[in-house]
Structure formats: structure tokens, C-alpha cells
Amino acid sequence: MTTPHPASIEHVGGSVLDGDPRILIPLPEAAERLGISRWQAYKLARSGRLPTTRLGARDLHVPAAVLRRIEQEGLPPAPEGGEVA
């Protein structure tokens, strides 16, 4: 018996990450899953509102657990000091 590919499973009321075994999601893909632009995702990562980890010299990834938490609770509030330039 074969298991259907995670992309072919319809998500009803669950997380967009259900069935996805990855621990880290590339930032551009995380932006798409959150329904925001890449530019906005990088801006949120730079401000610290979207936690990321760097793999290699350049690639930013978002922990899957963070994406699940954002789905449930939304993004954390902006820092008191204003936006990072």
C-alpha cells in the first residue's frame, strides 16, 4: 500500500504543514504558506517577529513549529522600539 504524497492530501481544518515531515521550511515557502510576500517575510525575519535559522551562508529557514504557532496565534506583536530599518 502506498501513501499519497502530502501535497495531494486535502487539508480540512488542520495545519498547512500536516503530513510534512520537515522540521525547517525555506523562508520563501514559509512566506507562501503564510500568505505574505517574500519581501514581507524577510522584513519580519529581520525585525525578529518571524524566527528563522540560517543554513549555510545565505539560506534562511523557519522552524515548522513556528509556522504552526503562527497559524494558531498569529504573528507576535511588533517590538516597542518601532521597526528595524
Legacy VTK file of the C-alpha trace (Angstrom):
# vtk DataFile Version 3.0
C-alpha trace
ASCII
DATASET POLYDATA
POINTS 85 float
0.000 0.000 0.000
1.368 3.391 -0.930
0.845 6.604 0.977
-0.386 9.610 -1.021
2.036 12.475 -1.479
1.477 15.166 1.215
0.676 17.750 -1.455
-2.228 15.622 -2.687
-3.852 15.384 0.746
-6.666 17.872 1.227
-6.338 19.884 4.445
-9.619 20.334 6.258
-9.259 22.464 9.372
-5.697 21.311 10.007
-2.317 22.890 9.610
-0.881 23.567 6.172
2.050 21.507 7.448
0.067 18.364 8.297
1.810 15.414 6.724
5.003 17.391 6.062
7.880 15.706 7.934
10.320 18.619 7.573
11.493 20.489 10.654
12.694 23.585 8.765
10.834 25.309 5.926
12.712 27.610 3.474
11.724 31.245 4.052
10.217 31.784 0.560
7.994 28.723 1.026
7.055 29.827 4.556
6.009 33.210 3.130
3.781 31.482 0.582
2.208 29.284 3.272
1.566 32.347 5.442
0.050 34.231 2.515
2.614 37.036 2.583
5.227 38.223 0.103
8.858 37.134 0.259
9.804 40.743 0.925
7.448 40.891 3.927
8.800 37.565 5.244
12.399 38.815 5.071
11.354 42.060 6.755
9.624 40.130 9.568
12.677 37.881 9.935
14.976 40.883 10.173
12.774 42.502 12.831
12.725 39.273 14.849
8.954 38.789 14.559
9.456 35.710 12.367
12.068 33.447 13.953
14.483 31.938 11.459
17.618 29.864 11.387
20.371 30.119 8.808
21.549 27.027 6.970
24.803 27.581 5.174
25.952 31.090 4.373
22.714 32.508 2.980
19.623 30.326 3.274
17.058 31.297 5.925
14.574 28.706 7.170
11.586 28.953 9.509
11.042 26.144 12.033
7.852 24.223 11.216
6.756 24.558 14.854
6.878 28.352 14.479
4.644 28.200 11.386
2.130 26.059 13.272
2.139 28.515 16.202
1.646 31.489 13.853
-1.318 29.663 12.268
-2.917 29.334 15.707
-1.898 32.592 17.396
-0.831 34.964 14.624
2.439 36.854 14.416
3.920 38.218 17.641
3.444 41.971 18.147
5.994 44.443 16.835
8.722 45.457 19.298
8.122 48.640 21.302
11.066 50.465 19.755
9.459 50.541 16.323
10.522 48.844 13.127
14.057 47.849 12.260
15.375 49.892 9.357
LINES 1 86
85 0 1 2 3 4 5 6 7 8 9 10 11 12 13 14 15 16 17 18 19 20 21 22 23 24 25 26 27 28 29 30 31 32 33 34 35 36 37 38 39 40 41 42 43 44 45 46 47 48 49 50 51 52 53 54 55 56 57 58 59 60 61 62 63 64 65 66 67 68 69 70 71 72 73 74 75 76 77 78 79 80 81 82 83 84
